[in-house]
Amino acid sequence: MFISELVGRNQINEQEVALLLNDVLERYGYDFTDYAPASINRRVNHLYQLDRFPSFAEFRYRIISDSVYALRFVEEITVNVTEMFRDPSFYHALRKEVLPILATYPSIRVWHAGCSTGEEVYSFAILLKEAGLLHKSIIYATDVNASVLEKGRKGIFRLSQMQQYSRNYMEAGGVEDFSSYYTANYEYAKFREELGEKIIFSPHNLVTDGSFNEFQLIICRNVLIYFNKQLQDRVLTLFCESLEQLGFLALGSKETLNFTRVAKKFKQIDSKEKIWRKVNL
């Protein structure tokens, strides 16, 4: 037996990662089998090394037998990178191009899919507030990761991030004092309850779950880049079916509808920002 086998390996291979993903699907119902291989392999290996498993067999046994650890596995391989008013020009485009049209509806339903810890959801709630639309709006904020949803539900973020968030807000066309939207308490900032009252945080798996309402706007930013082409098409079809006619779909800066199954059903409304409108066919 090689010495490396005695002390454990630093890496597990693609076949072993695929085996783990199948275990998680069969035992817990989380389907990561169509995620982009490079990204998922990197994140699984990061957890394997971080928790210092002596062998792949012990790593696999722990995931199968320990539901608490399996949840840690799910949380580690779902990507949760976000910030308030991330890509300010995107929010500026929403403010100028989308909100005036949403204002014509008697009620507004928004789905923020893959919302992570909620910073971008609260950002959009602030846009609605400043446009005088929050009172007639509901934002459905969903993610596969239950623990990040709980963080979002609390509306509490680190105070140390507020300076950057304030800059983003101003670049996005903010017109108020950003600090008026939260209360500072020691190391944390608690956002105003009137914002949170219009947000429904709920678990939803884009891979396995279907539509649950009809929306005028769906925001899903920097999620599709972690899916393979087949899964991207499936999720985009779900979004298309969940949008009202003439509804809007907003994606991340590196994501596109070009060359996808639903491309002909949408028209891009901004040449720079990734915002499309569903067209009547």
C-alpha positions as CSV (number, residue, x, y, z in Angstrom):
1,M,0.0,0.0,0.0
2,F,1.3,3.4,-0.9
3,I,2.1,5.9,1.9
4,S,-0.3,8.4,0.5
5,E,-3.1,5.9,0.9
6,L,-2.2,5.4,4.5
7,V,-2.3,9.1,5.4
8,G,-5.2,10.0,3.2
9,R,-5.3,12.0,-0.1
10,N,-5.5,15.7,-0.5
11,Q,-8.0,15.4,-3.4
12,I,-10.9,13.2,-4.4
13,N,-11.5,12.6,-8.1
14,E,-14.5,13.4,-10.3
15,Q,-15.9,9.9,-10.1
16,E,-15.9,10.0,-6.3
17,V,-17.5,13.5,-6.3
18,A,-20.2,12.1,-8.7
19,L,-20.8,9.3,-6.2
20,L,-21.2,11.7,-3.3
21,L,-23.7,13.8,-5.3
22,N,-25.7,10.8,-6.1
23,D,-25.7,9.8,-2.4
24,V,-27.0,13.2,-1.4
25,L,-29.7,13.1,-4.0
26,E,-30.9,9.7,-3.1
27,R,-30.8,10.1,0.7
28,Y,-31.7,13.8,1.2
29,G,-33.3,15.0,-2.1
30,Y,-30.7,17.7,-3.0
31,D,-29.8,17.4,-6.6
32,F,-26.4,18.8,-7.6
33,T,-25.7,16.3,-10.4
34,D,-26.1,18.9,-13.1
35,Y,-24.0,21.6,-11.6
36,A,-20.9,22.6,-13.6
37,P,-18.3,20.0,-12.8
38,A,-15.3,22.3,-12.3
39,S,-17.1,24.4,-9.7
40,I,-18.7,21.5,-7.7
41,N,-15.5,19.5,-7.7
42,R,-13.5,22.4,-6.3
43,R,-16.0,23.1,-3.5
44,V,-16.4,19.4,-2.5
45,N,-12.6,19.1,-2.3
46,H,-12.4,22.2,-0.3
47,L,-14.7,20.7,2.3
48,Y,-12.9,17.4,2.2
49,Q,-9.6,19.1,3.0
50,L,-11.0,21.6,5.4
51,D,-12.5,18.9,7.7
52,R,-9.4,16.7,7.4
53,F,-11.0,13.4,6.4
54,P,-8.4,10.6,6.3
55,S,-10.1,8.9,3.4
56,F,-12.8,9.3,0.8
57,A,-14.7,6.3,2.4
58,E,-14.9,8.1,5.8
59,F,-16.0,11.3,4.1
60,R,-18.8,9.4,2.2
61,Y,-19.9,7.5,5.3
62,R,-20.2,10.7,7.3
63,I,-22.4,12.3,4.7
64,I,-24.6,9.3,4.4
65,S,-25.0,8.6,8.1
66,D,-25.0,12.1,9.6
67,S,-27.8,14.3,8.5
68,V,-26.4,17.3,10.3
69,Y,-23.1,17.0,8.5
70,A,-24.9,16.4,5.2
71,L,-26.5,19.8,5.7
72,R,-23.0,21.3,6.2
73,F,-22.0,19.6,2.9
74,V,-25.0,21.2,1.1
75,E,-24.2,24.6,2.6
76,E,-20.5,24.4,1.6
77,I,-21.2,23.5,-2.0
78,T,-23.9,26.1,-2.6
79,V,-22.3,29.4,-3.4
80,N,-23.3,32.3,-1.2
81,V,-21.4,35.4,-2.4
82,T,-23.4,38.6,-2.3
83,E,-23.6,42.2,-1.3
84,M,-26.1,45.0,-1.2
85,F,-26.5,46.8,-4.5
86,R,-24.0,44.5,-6.1
87,D,-23.1,45.9,-9.6
88,P,-24.7,49.3,-8.9
89,S,-25.4,49.9,-12.6
90,F,-27.7,46.9,-12.6
91,Y,-29.8,48.5,-9.9
92,H,-29.7,51.8,-11.6
93,A,-31.2,50.1,-14.7
94,L,-33.9,48.5,-12.7
95,R,-34.8,51.9,-11.2
96,K,-35.0,53.6,-14.6
97,E,-36.2,50.9,-17.0
98,V,-38.3,48.4,-14.9
99,L,-39.8,50.1,-11.9
100,P,-41.8,52.7,-14.0
101,I,-43.5,49.8,-15.8
102,L,-44.1,47.8,-12.6
103,A,-45.7,51.0,-11.2
104,T,-48.6,50.5,-13.6
105,Y,-49.7,47.2,-12.0
106,P,-52.2,47.2,-9.1
107,S,-50.0,44.7,-7.3
108,I,-46.4,43.6,-7.9
109,R,-45.0,40.1,-7.4
110,V,-41.2,39.6,-7.6
111,W,-39.3,36.3,-7.3
112,H,-35.7,36.6,-6.2
113,A,-34.3,33.1,-6.9
114,G,-31.0,32.0,-5.3
115,C,-31.2,34.9,-2.9
116,S,-28.5,33.7,-0.5
117,T,-28.4,35.7,2.7
118,G,-30.7,38.4,1.4
119,E,-28.6,41.5,0.8
120,E,-29.7,41.9,-2.8
121,V,-33.3,41.2,-1.8
122,Y,-33.2,44.1,0.7
123,S,-31.6,46.2,-2.0
124,F,-34.5,45.8,-4.3
125,A,-37.0,46.4,-1.5
126,I,-35.2,49.8,-1.0
127,L,-35.7,50.5,-4.7
128,L,-39.4,49.7,-4.4
129,K,-39.6,51.9,-1.3
130,E,-38.1,54.9,-3.0
131,A,-40.3,54.4,-6.0
132,G,-43.4,54.4,-3.8
133,L,-44.2,50.8,-4.7
134,L,-43.3,48.8,-1.7
135,H,-46.8,49.0,-0.2
136,K,-48.2,47.0,-3.1
137,S,-45.3,44.6,-3.6
138,I,-44.4,41.1,-2.4
139,I,-40.9,39.7,-2.9
140,Y,-40.5,35.9,-2.8
141,A,-36.9,35.2,-1.8
142,T,-35.9,31.6,-2.3
143,D,-32.7,29.5,-1.9
144,V,-31.9,25.8,-1.6
145,N,-29.8,26.6,1.5
146,A,-32.0,26.9,4.7
147,S,-29.4,28.5,6.9
148,V,-28.8,31.4,4.6
149,L,-32.6,32.0,4.4
150,E,-32.7,32.3,8.1
151,K,-30.0,35.0,8.0
152,G,-31.9,36.9,5.4
153,R,-35.1,36.6,7.3
154,K,-33.5,38.4,10.3
155,G,-32.4,41.3,8.1
156,I,-29.2,41.7,10.2
157,F,-25.8,42.3,8.4
158,R,-22.4,43.3,9.6
159,L,-22.0,47.0,10.3
160,S,-18.4,46.9,8.8
161,Q,-20.0,46.3,5.4
162,M,-22.3,49.3,5.5
163,Q,-19.7,51.8,4.1
164,Q,-19.2,49.7,1.0
165,Y,-23.0,49.1,0.7
166,S,-23.6,52.9,1.0
167,R,-21.2,53.6,-1.9
168,N,-23.0,51.0,-4.0
169,Y,-26.3,52.5,-3.1
170,M,-25.3,56.0,-4.1
171,E,-23.8,54.7,-7.4
172,A,-27.2,52.9,-8.0
173,G,-29.0,56.2,-7.9
174,G,-29.9,56.3,-4.2
175,V,-31.6,59.5,-3.1
176,E,-31.7,59.0,0.7
177,D,-29.2,58.7,3.5
178,F,-28.5,55.0,3.3
179,S,-28.1,54.8,7.1
180,S,-31.7,55.7,7.5
181,Y,-32.6,52.2,6.4
182,Y,-31.0,50.4,9.3
183,T,-30.4,50.7,13.0
184,A,-26.8,50.1,14.2
185,N,-26.3,47.9,17.2
186,Y,-22.7,47.1,18.2
187,E,-21.2,45.2,15.2
188,Y,-24.5,44.7,13.3
189,A,-27.0,46.7,11.3
190,K,-30.7,45.7,11.5
191,F,-32.7,46.8,8.5
192,R,-36.1,48.4,8.9
193,E,-39.0,46.1,9.5
194,E,-41.1,47.7,6.8
195,L,-38.7,46.3,4.2
196,G,-38.6,42.8,5.7
197,E,-42.4,42.7,6.0
198,K,-42.7,42.6,2.2
199,I,-40.2,39.8,1.8
200,I,-41.2,36.1,2.1
201,F,-38.1,33.9,2.6
202,S,-38.8,30.3,1.6
203,P,-36.8,27.2,0.5
204,H,-37.0,26.4,-3.2
205,N,-34.7,24.1,-5.2
206,L,-34.3,25.4,-8.8
207,V,-33.2,21.9,-9.8
208,T,-36.2,19.9,-8.6
209,D,-39.0,22.3,-7.7
210,G,-41.6,23.9,-10.0
211,S,-43.3,27.2,-10.4
212,F,-45.3,28.5,-7.4
213,N,-46.8,31.8,-8.7
214,E,-46.9,34.2,-11.6
215,F,-44.5,37.2,-11.5
216,Q,-43.9,40.5,-13.2
217,L,-40.2,40.3,-12.4
218,I,-37.8,37.4,-11.7
219,I,-34.2,38.2,-10.5
220,C,-31.7,35.3,-10.5
221,R,-28.1,36.7,-10.5
222,N,-24.9,34.7,-10.6
223,V,-26.6,31.3,-10.0
224,L,-26.8,29.9,-13.6
225,I,-23.1,30.1,-14.0
226,Y,-22.8,27.2,-11.7
227,F,-25.1,25.0,-13.7
228,N,-24.4,23.0,-16.9
229,K,-26.1,23.9,-20.1
230,Q,-28.9,21.4,-19.8
231,L,-29.8,22.6,-16.3
232,Q,-29.5,26.2,-17.4
233,D,-32.1,25.6,-20.1
234,R,-34.4,23.8,-17.6
235,V,-34.3,26.6,-15.1
236,L,-34.7,29.3,-17.7
237,T,-37.8,27.5,-19.0
238,L,-39.1,27.5,-15.4
239,F,-38.6,31.2,-15.2
240,C,-40.3,31.8,-18.6
241,E,-43.3,29.8,-17.5
242,S,-43.4,31.7,-14.2
243,L,-43.4,35.2,-15.8
244,E,-46.5,37.1,-16.9
245,Q,-46.5,38.2,-20.5
246,L,-44.3,41.3,-20.7
247,G,-42.7,40.4,-17.4
248,F,-39.0,41.0,-16.8
249,L,-36.1,38.5,-16.2
250,A,-32.8,39.8,-14.7
251,L,-29.6,37.7,-14.6
252,G,-26.0,38.2,-13.5
253,S,-23.4,40.0,-15.4
254,K,-21.8,36.8,-16.9
255,E,-25.1,35.1,-17.7
256,T,-27.1,35.3,-20.9
257,L,-30.2,34.1,-22.7
258,N,-28.4,33.9,-26.0
259,F,-28.3,30.4,-27.5
260,T,-30.8,29.1,-24.9
261,R,-34.1,27.3,-25.4
262,V,-36.1,30.4,-24.4
263,A,-34.1,33.1,-26.2
264,K,-36.8,33.8,-28.8
265,K,-39.3,34.6,-26.1
266,F,-37.4,37.5,-24.7
267,K,-36.0,40.9,-25.8
268,Q,-33.1,42.5,-24.0
269,I,-34.2,46.0,-22.8
270,D,-30.7,47.3,-21.9
271,S,-27.6,46.8,-24.0
272,K,-25.3,46.7,-21.0
273,E,-27.3,45.2,-18.2
274,K,-28.7,41.6,-18.3
275,I,-32.4,42.4,-18.2
276,W,-34.9,41.0,-20.6
277,R,-38.6,41.4,-21.2
278,K,-40.9,38.5,-22.1
279,V,-42.5,39.2,-25.5
280,N,-45.8,38.3,-26.9
281,L,-45.4,35.6,-29.5
